[in-house]
Amino acid sequence: MRVLRDLEEDIDRDKLRRILIYSKKLGTFEQKARLVRDAIDDLLEADDDLAAMYLTEKGQGHEREDDNHEEVELLLESYHKVCDEIVQVSSNLISAIRNTEEVSRAILDANRNSLMLLGLKVDIGTMGISVGMFIAALYGMNLENFIEETNYGFFGISGFCTVLSIIACMYGLRKLRKVQRLSMWGREGSGRMKIGGHSRTREVEERPMAILAENDRGRHLGETVEGIRRAERMREWQEAYKALRETHKDAKLGSAVGGLGKR
């Protein structure tokens, strides 16, 4: 457990290696303890074997009856309880180790994604600077460009290269944000319809089958079939909601008519 606590504070290679070694050893120990518990459980169910465990009386030539084994049964039940506790503790430790490994793996994946994102941002910045440097390199050649003798040539070209670099960087960062954006409703979340009650509003995706088939071109067959099923389920849900809404209106109308009748 100390290794698990240390791993929660700091994830490094040595601690992960120690967790792997302990996990293998603990798995082997838990399997052996489970086998011992099962063997004791099978022995407790056999009355003749329990009666045959009185070796002193058996050596003296005395035979016990099959149901006369209370002392041995109590002893084995205590052993069975201890083995069962050991198995439970081992299982809990194995579960804790697996959960820690999964969390550590998720954290490492998140850090890896952050580093990749940082690398992409650096590449986008380098691309923007390269665009500006390309224009500057064109004017750096030993050719006449008819602006050498002007007073605004240097500042104009410098400002143009800077603005062009900024535009290129902003365009790359905008594309990167679009790639980062994840949505359960699709790319832009279009084709949604709000269906609300008295206290809450739900967003329901409403896409016709023709549009769904058009968007699913080029996708895997399983994804297309799953999209069709999802659209059918949403249509059924909308029909059920409309029916429930009509029933609610009829109930209100009936109560209003009843109130007028009482008046």
N, C-alpha and C positions, 0 to 999 in steps of 0.2 A: 504493500500500500504506500510505502514511502516513495517508491519509484514512481507510482502513479501521481502522487502529489507533486513531486519534483517535475514530472513531465507536464503537468498542468501549468506550472510557472514558466518553464523554459523547455522548448522542444529542440533537441539536438540529436545528432546521429548516435552518440554513445548510449543515451537513454533509450532510444528506440531499439537499439541492438539488445540492450538488457531486457527490455520488455518482451522482445521476441524470444529470448532464451527462457525467461521465466514463464512465458505462455506455453512453450512446448513442455517444460517440466511439469507445470501445473496441469496441463491436459493429460499427461501420462499418469500423474498421481490421482487425478479425479477418476480416470478410467479404472485404475486398480481398486480404488475405494468403492466404486460402484459394483465391481465384480465381487468384492468381499461381502458387501451388503446383500447382493442378490443370492450369494451362496448361503449366507445365514438365513435369509428368508426362505429359501428352498428347504433348508434343514429344519426349520421350525414347522414346516408343513408335513414332515415325515415323522410320525409317531414311533415307528419301529427303530429308526435311526437314533432318535432321542433316548429311547429306552436302552439301546445298545451302547450308549456313551458312559454308562456306569461300569467302568473297567474293573474296579476293585471287586464288586460283587460278581461280575462276570468271571474274574479269575478264581474266585472262591467256589464257583459252580452254581451260584444263585442266578436265576433268570427273573427279570422284572417283567411286569405286564406292560403292554404297549401304551396304556394311558397313565402309567405311574412314572411321570418324569417332570414333576413340577420344578424341582431345583434347577435342572439343566435348562428347562424352558425359560425360567426367570433370568438365568445367567446369559443365555443367548439373546433374549429380548433386550437386556441392557447393552450387550455388544452391538445389536442391530441398531439401537437408538444412537449410540455413539458414532457408528459408521454412517448412519443417515445424516447426522449433523455435519460430519466431515464432508460428505458429498454435497450437501447444501452450501456449505461455506466455500468449497472449491468451485461449485457452479457459479456462485455470486462473484467470486474473484475473476473467473474466466469472463463472465458477462461484463464486469467493470473494465477489464483489460480490452475487450473488444470495443466497448463504447469509447474508451480513451483513444484507441487506435483510429476509430472512425472520425472522431473529432479532430485528432491530430492530422489525419489525412485531409479533412476538409479545410483546416487552417492552412496547411501547406499548399493546397490547391488555390486557396484565396490569395496567399502571398505570391504564388507563381503567376496568377492572373494579374495581380497588381504590378509585378515586375514587367510582364509582357505589355501591360497598358502603358507603363512608363517608357518602355522602349519604343512603342508606337508613337507616343507623343514626341519623343526626341527625334524619331525619324520624320515625323510631320514637320517639326521645326527645321530640321536639316533640309527638307525638301523646299520649304518656303524660302530659306536663305539661298539655296541653290538657284531658285528662279530669279531672285534679285541679282545674284552673282553672274548669271548668264547674260543679263542685259549689260551689266558692268563690263563683262569680258568682251562683249561685242564692241563697246566703245574704247576698250583698252588696246585694240589692234592699231598698228601703225598705218592707218588709212584715213583719208580725209572724210570727215563726216559733217563739215560745214557749221559746226557749232563751237569750234575751238576758240574762236575770237570773241564769242558772245559773253556777256556778263552773267547770264542766268543759266548757262549750260550745265555747269557742275552741280548747282543746287537743284535744277530741274530734274536731271537724270538721277541724282541721289534720292530725291523725294519720290520719283516714280518707282525706282527699285525698292525703296522701303515700303511704299503702299502696296506694290505687287507682292512682296514677300508676306506682308500681313494678310492680304486677301487669300493667298495660297494656304497659309497656316490656318486661318479661320475656316476655309472650306474643308481642309483635312480634318480639323477637330469636329466640325459639324457632322461629317460622314462617320467619324468614330463614335460620336454620341448616338447616332442612329443605329449603328451596329450594336452598341452596348444596350440599347433599350430593349427590354424583354416584356412581352405582353401575352397574356393568356387568350386574348381575343384576336390576335393577328398582328400585322405590322403596324397599322395605323389605328386599329380599334374602330374602323368604320363599319357602317351597317348596324349600329346598335339602336335599340329602342328602349326607352325608359318606361317601365311599368310600375306604378306606385300605388300604395295603399294609403291608409290614413296616416301612418307614422313612419313609413320607410319607402325608399325608391330603389328599385332593382334595375340593373342594366342587363338587357337580354339581347343577344346577338340575333339579328334577323337577316338572313341572306337567302335569297331564292336558290333553288337547286341549279338553275342555269349559271348563275354567277359563281356558285360553289364549284361546279364542274369546270368553269373557265379558269378559276384560280388554282385548281388542283392539277392542271395540266403539267406534266413533267415531274410530278411527285411520285412517290412510291405507291403501289396499288393499295397496300394496307392503310397508308395515311389517307388516301382518297375515300376508301370504304369507311374509315373511322369518321371522316368529316361528314359523309352522307348520313351516317347513323346519328351523329351529334345534331345535325340539322333536323332530322326527323324527331329526335327527342325534344328539341326546343319547340318544334311545331306542336307536338302533343301537349307540352307544358302550356303553351299559349292558348290552345283550345280549352284545356282544363281551366285555365285562369278566366277565360271569357265566360265559360259555363258557370263557374263559381260567382263571377261578377253579376251575371244575369239572375242567378238564384238569389243573390243578396238584394238586388233591385226588386225582385218579385216579393221577397219577404218584407222589405220596407213598404212597398205599395200595399201589401195585405194588411200590415199593421196600421197604415194610414187610413185605409178603408174601414177597418174595424173601429178605429177611433172616431170616424165620422158617424158610423152606425150607432155607437154608444151615445153620441151627442144628440 
